[in-house]
Structures are given as structure tokens and as C-alpha cells.
């Protein structure tokens, strides 16, 4: 940062009008977007920094397949990241009809939604890189919750093995 303002509103106004003066260093985990008219046109999460190159994935799969120099990038805003993740969630099939294995404000993927009865309400928190759909965690720090396909028939043991395989966590199935 070039200046230290005592008035937060003044600093925010100047940063909005002249963001290039306030760019911070990039680090792994930052969301970036290309400075117009350069690519990437949508936010990408930095997966690795190699020399003068910030590497990211164009497919949101955690595998770096593209990159750009820091002078061609800027930090993405919270609004840009949320819009991108909502678009990606819809592309992946998260909807009111989805049944998903989701994280409920912890790291144990043991909650399964039964579809949604209300409008798809999305909330995004940049500090924890978390996207909620109707209060269900569907994305956290690069990982998407599992969408369960409709009309699958399997035994409880098969379901347990599948869930453990997809989540990497021990699953306990509780029947009512």
C-alpha cells in the first residue's frame, strides 16, 4: 500500500478509482482475474507461483494448467468470485432438486440434503473461501460437495464405501 489513510472511507474510494496503486503481492490461494482486456476473464485461484508466473486452473479442478505474470493480473473482488462460483455451481448441477453430501460448518461431510424447497440462495465468504447454497456448504477452499445422482440403488455398505471414497473421511450411517 502506498499511503496509510486514517479515514477508511477515503481509502476505499481511492482504491476503487485507482486499484493499480494499491495492488498487493500475490500468494498461493489468492483469487485473481486478468486486467482488462487480458485473460483470465473470470476469477481463478492461484495454485502455485513459479518464478514470475502465477499458475492457476481454468477448469477449477485443482490442476494448474495456465498462468500469467503478476503485471497482467489483479485481485478479484468478493462479488466477482461469488458470481464465478455461483455460475460454476449451476454448471456442475447444484440446484433446488440436487441431493448433495455437504459440509455443515465443519470438516465432516456427514450431512446429506434432501433437495431444497426454497430458492437457491447463495452466500460467499472470501475469508474462508466458502460458498453456501441455502446454508449448505457446497464449496470450500477449492473443494466441491458431492452431488448424489437420482435413483441410485445400493446397500448401506456400498453407500458407506462410496461416501468414504469420495470424501476421504470415515462415514457413519445412522438410520431413523
Secondary structure per residue as TSV (DSSP state, phi and psi in degrees):
chain	resnum	aa	ss	phi	psi
A	1	X	-	360.0	138.1
A	2	X	-	-81.3	-36.2
A	3	X	-	-130.2	156.4
A	4	X	-	-114.8	110.3
A	5	X	-	-96.3	140.5
A	6	X	S	-82.4	-21.8
A	7	X	-	-100.1	107.9
A	8	X	H	-60.4	-36.1
A	9	X	H	-64.7	-42.1
A	10	X	H	-63.4	-45.5
A	11	X	H	-62.1	-44.5
A	12	X	H	-61.2	-40.9
A	13	X	H	-64.8	-44.1
A	14	X	H	-67.3	-42.1
A	15	X	H	-60.6	-37.3
A	16	X	H	-67.2	-40.5
A	17	X	H	-78.1	-33.2
A	18	X	-	-133.0	65.1
A	19	X	G	-62.9	-28.0
A	20	X	G	-64.5	-21.9
A	21	X	G	-75.7	-17.9
A	22	X	S	-116.8	10.3
A	23	X	-	-58.1	137.7
A	24	X	-	-100.0	166.8
A	25	X	-	-61.7	147.5
A	26	X	-	-88.8	146.5
A	27	X	-	-141.2	162.2
A	28	X	T	-56.5	133.9
A	29	X	T	99.5	-15.0
A	30	X	-	-72.3	146.6
A	31	X	E	-93.0	128.8
A	32	X	E	-128.5	163.5
A	33	X	E	-145.8	151.8
A	34	X	E	-69.6	141.7
A	35	X	-	-69.8	136.5
A	36	X	T	-57.8	137.3
A	37	X	T	-96.3	21.3
A	38	X	S	-80.1	160.9
A	39	X	S	-93.0	155.8
A	40	X	-	-78.5	146.1
A	41	X	S	-81.9	-20.1
A	42	X	S	-119.2	156.6
A	43	X	-	-57.1	144.0
A	44	X	E	-134.8	146.1
A	45	X	E	-94.2	128.6
A	46	X	E	-69.1	124.0
A	47	X	E	-99.1	-26.1
A	48	X	E	-161.8	149.3
A	49	X	E	-120.7	120.6
A	50	X	E	-120.1	107.6
A	51	X	T	59.6	-117.5
A	52	X	T	-101.5	23.8
A	53	X	E	-126.2	129.2
A	54	X	E	-95.1	116.1
A	55	X	E	-96.5	139.0
A	56	X	E	-146.0	173.6
A	57	X	-	-109.0	131.7
A	58	X	S	-79.7	-11.2
A	59	X	S	-113.5	8.2
A	60	X	S	51.1	39.0
A	61	X	S	-113.0	7.7
A	62	X	S	82.5	4.8
A	63	X	-	-112.0	118.7
A	64	X	-	-67.6	121.0
A	65	X	-	-130.9	5.0
A	66	X	E	-156.2	169.9
A	67	X	E	-171.2	169.8
A	68	X	E	-154.2	158.0
A	69	X	-	-76.9	150.1
A	70	X	G	-55.0	-31.6
A	71	X	G	-69.4	-15.3
A	72	X	G	-98.3	0.4
A	73	X	E	-120.3	161.3
A	74	X	E	-140.5	162.6
A	75	X	E	-71.2	135.9
A	76	X	-	-75.7	147.9
A	77	X	-	-80.7	162.5
A	78	X	H	-57.6	-41.0
A	79	X	H	-64.5	-41.5
A	80	X	H	-64.7	-41.8
A	81	X	H	-64.7	-46.3
A	82	X	H	-60.1	-47.2
A	83	X	H	-59.7	-41.5
A	84	X	H	-64.9	-45.8
A	85	X	H	-68.3	-36.1
A	86	X	H	-64.6	-43.9
A	87	X	H	-60.7	-43.3
A	88	X	H	-65.9	-39.7
A	89	X	H	-62.0	-43.4
A	90	X	H	-66.1	-39.1
A	91	X	H	-63.3	-36.4
A	92	X	H	-76.5	-14.6
A	93	X	T	107.1	9.8
A	94	X	-	-71.4	124.6
A	95	X	S	-156.5	-177.2
A	96	X	T	-63.2	-26.0
A	97	X	T	-89.5	-10.4
A	98	X	-	-64.7	142.2
A	99	X	E	-112.6	120.8
A	100	X	E	-129.6	150.5
A	101	X	E	-88.1	118.9
A	102	X	E	-130.9	161.9
A	103	X	B	-91.9	127.6
A	104	X	-	-105.4	78.6
A	105	X	S	54.7	32.2
A	106	X	S	-158.4	-174.1
A	107	X	S	-95.9	6.1
A	108	X	-	-98.6	111.4
A	109	X	-	-82.1	68.1
A	110	X	-	-116.9	9.8
A	111	X	E	-105.4	133.4
A	112	X	E	-120.7	123.7
A	113	X	-	-73.5	161.7
A	114	X	-	-117.2	39.9
A	115	X	-	85.5	173.2
A	116	X	-	-123.6	138.7
A	117	X	S	-98.8	-5.0
A	118	X	S	-121.3	174.8
A	119	X	-	-59.2	146.2
A	120	X	-	-68.2	101.6
A	121	X	-	-99.8	117.5
A	122	X	E	-104.3	138.3
A	123	X	E	-131.3	140.0
A	124	X	E	-128.3	136.4
A	125	X	E	-120.0	115.9
A	126	X	T	-71.3	-32.8
A	127	X	T	-61.0	-37.8
A	128	X	T	-108.9	5.2
A	129	X	T	48.4	59.4
A	130	X	E	-128.4	128.3
A	131	X	E	-113.8	124.7
A	132	X	E	-107.6	142.4
A	133	X	E	-122.6	114.0
A	134	X	T	50.5	45.5
A	135	X	T	71.7	4.4
A	136	X	E	-97.3	130.9
A	137	X	E	-73.4	115.5
A	138	X	E	-110.5	-14.1
A	139	X	E	-146.4	133.3
A	140	X	E	-147.4	120.1
A	141	X	T	46.8	49.5
A	142	X	T	91.8	-3.9
A	143	X	E	-116.2	136.0
A	144	X	E	-101.5	143.7
A	145	X	-	-66.7	156.6
A	146	X	E	-83.7	132.5
A	147	X	E	-92.1	128.1
A	148	X	E	-92.3	127.5
A	149	X	-	-67.3	152.2
A	150	X	S	-72.1	154.4
A	151	X	S	55.8	45.1
A	152	X	-	-97.7	132.3
A	153	X	-	-111.5	126.4
A	154	X	-	-158.9	160.5
A	155	X	-	-75.7	166.9
A	156	X	H	-62.3	-38.3
A	157	X	H	-63.3	-42.1
A	158	X	H	-64.2	-41.7
A	159	X	H	-63.3	-43.5
A	160	X	H	-61.6	-46.7
A	161	X	H	-62.0	-41.6
A	162	X	H	-65.2	-45.5
A	163	X	H	-64.0	-41.1
A	164	X	H	-65.3	-38.4
A	165	X	H	-65.4	-39.1
A	166	X	H	-78.0	-31.1
A	167	X	H	-100.8	-21.0
A	168	X	S	72.7	12.3
A	169	X	S	-120.2	156.0
A	170	X	-	-72.4	132.6
A	171	X	-	-114.2	136.2
A	172	X	-	-115.4	122.9
A	173	X	-	-95.3	124.9
A	174	X	-	-115.7	124.6
A	175	X	-	-97.4	145.7
A	176	X	-	-68.9	360.0
